[in-house]
């Protein structure tokens, strides 16, 4: 039974249609089913770690010594052993093929290890840049705080200033004490002198 069409050209669901008879459209509220993959899958992180280990081994003196020993044994075996036991005759084509195959695999592995190292260096540089920015901001903040403290300390009484003020006050007290002695004692003498004169008389 073909679905009926409305005047606007849209399909209209028949009145007796159920969920199984409706046209299946992808629902947005449900996750899409996983797609079938025909290619093999691998973990990029594990592959990258393995490539770095191989690249580190290829860049060591141990690898060069082992490779040189294998090549020397290969050549000696195929030169000194009987013809029936030789597996690679004189131009050593199989040895050349093995070395070229090794080089063709070593170059991409080294490039992959270098790319991973570049990514790590980029992340480290970004972190260092952010750390430097935070350090510069902290230094500027501390500089402003120190300048504000210096300006505030300019209005605070220092020890030298307090000492000079106390010395000035002490001098003022000594001057007032001297003046009071000079003023009070002669008055007392003038008051006491007539009594003494009368007593003497």
C-alpha positions in Angstrom: 0.0 0.0 0.0 1.6 3.2 -1.2 1.5 6.2 1.2 -0.9 9.0 0.4 0.4 12.4 -0.5 -1.0 15.7 0.8 -1.6 18.8 -1.3 1.9 20.2 -0.4 3.6 17.1 -1.8 4.4 15.6 1.7 3.7 12.0 2.4 0.9 11.4 4.8 1.0 8.4 7.1 -2.0 6.2 6.8 -4.4 6.2 9.7 -3.8 2.6 10.6 0.0 2.7 10.3 2.1 1.3 13.1 5.8 1.8 14.0 6.8 -1.1 11.8 5.0 0.2 8.7 6.3 3.8 9.0 9.4 4.8 6.9 12.5 4.3 9.1 14.4 7.6 9.6 17.5 8.0 11.8 16.5 9.2 15.3 18.4 12.1 16.8 17.9 11.0 20.4 19.7 7.7 19.9 23.3 7.0 19.1 24.0 5.8 15.6 24.9 2.1 15.3 28.7 1.5 14.9 29.8 1.2 11.3 31.5 -2.0 10.2 35.2 -1.5 9.5 37.0 -3.7 7.1 40.5 -2.3 7.8 42.5 -3.4 10.8 42.5 -1.1 13.8 45.4 -0.2 16.0 46.2 2.1 18.9 48.1 5.1 17.7 49.6 5.8 21.1 50.9 2.2 21.4 52.2 2.3 17.8 53.9 5.7 18.5 55.6 4.4 21.7 56.8 1.3 19.8 58.2 3.4 17.0 60.0 5.6 19.5 61.6 2.6 21.1 62.7 1.3 17.7 64.1 4.7 16.7 66.0 5.0 19.9 67.5 1.5 19.4 68.4 2.4 15.8 70.3 5.5 17.0 72.5 3.6 19.4 76.0 2.2 19.0 74.7 -1.3 20.0 72.6 -1.5 16.8 75.5 -0.5 14.6 77.7 -3.1 16.2 75.1 -5.8 15.9 74.3 -4.9 12.3 78.0 -4.9 11.4 78.5 -8.3 13.0 75.5 -9.8 11.1 76.7 -8.4 7.8 80.3 -9.8 8.4 78.9 -13.2 9.3 76.6 -13.1 6.3 79.4 -12.3 3.9 81.8 -14.9 5.5 79.2 -17.6 5.4 78.4 -17.0 1.7 82.1 -16.8 0.7 83.7 -19.6 2.8 81.0 -22.3 3.0 80.4 -24.9 0.3 78.2 -23.9 -2.6 75.4 -26.1 -1.4 75.2 -24.2 1.9 75.4 -20.7 0.5 72.0 -19.0 0.4 73.2 -15.7 -1.1 75.9 -15.8 -3.8 78.5 -13.1 -4.6 76.7 -10.0 -5.5 74.8 -10.6 -2.3 71.4 -9.5 -3.7 69.5 -10.9 -0.8 71.6 -8.9 1.7 71.1 -5.7 -0.4 67.4 -6.4 -0.4 67.3 -6.9 3.4 69.3 -3.7 4.0 67.1 -1.7 1.7 64.0 -3.1 3.4 65.4 -2.2 6.8 66.1 1.3 5.6 62.7 1.7 4.1 61.1 0.8 7.4 63.6 2.7 9.6 63.1 6.1 7.9 59.3 6.3 8.6 59.7 5.1 12.1 62.3 7.7 12.8 60.1 10.4 11.2 57.2 9.3 13.4 59.3 9.4 16.5 60.5 12.9 15.5 56.9 14.1 15.0 56.0 12.8 18.4 59.0 14.6 19.9 58.0 17.8 18.1 54.5 17.5 19.5 55.9 17.1 23.0 58.3 20.0 22.5 55.4 22.2 21.3 53.3 21.3 24.4 56.3 22.0 26.6 57.0 25.3 24.9 53.3 26.3 25.3 53.4 25.4 29.0 56.7 27.4 29.4 55.1 30.4 27.7 52.1 30.3 30.0 54.3 29.9 33.0 56.4 32.9 31.9 53.3 34.9 31.4 52.1 34.0 34.9 55.5 34.8 36.3 55.6 38.2 34.6 52.1 39.0 35.9 53.1 38.0 39.4 56.2 40.2 39.1 54.2 43.2 37.9 51.7 42.7 40.8 54.5 42.5 43.4 56.2 45.5 41.9 52.9 47.5 42.2 52.4 46.3 45.8 56.0 47.3 46.7 55.5 50.7 45.2 52.3 51.1 47.1 54.0 50.0 50.3 56.8 52.5 49.8 54.3 55.3 49.2 52.4 54.2 52.4 55.6 54.1 54.4 56.4 57.6 53.4 53.6 58.7 55.6 54.3 56.4 58.5 56.4 57.5 61.4 59.8 55.9 61.3 62.2 55.3 64.2 64.5 58.2 63.3 61.5 60.5 63.0 60.2 59.4 66.3 63.6 59.8 67.9 64.0 63.3 66.6 60.5 64.2 67.7 61.2 62.8 71.2 64.4 64.8 71.3 62.6 68.0 70.4 60.0 67.3 73.1 62.7 66.7 75.6 64.4 69.9 74.7 61.1 71.7 75.0 60.6 70.2 78.4 64.1 71.1 79.5 63.6 74.7 78.3 60.3 75.0 80.1 61.8 73.5 83.3 64.7 76.0 83.1 62.3 78.8 82.6 60.1 77.8 85.5 63.1 77.5 87.8 64.2 81.0 86.8 60.8 82.4 87.3 59.5 80.6 90.4 62.7 80.7 92.6 63.2 84.4 92.5 59.6 85.0 93.4 59.9 82.7 96.4 63.1 84.5 97.4 61.4 87.9 97.1 58.5 86.6 99.3 60.8 85.1 101.9 63.2 88.0 102.1 61.0 90.4 104.1 60.3 87.8 106.7 63.9 87.1 107.1 64.5 90.8 107.4 61.9 91.2 110.0 63.1 88.2 111.9 66.6 89.5 111.7 65.4 92.8 113.0 
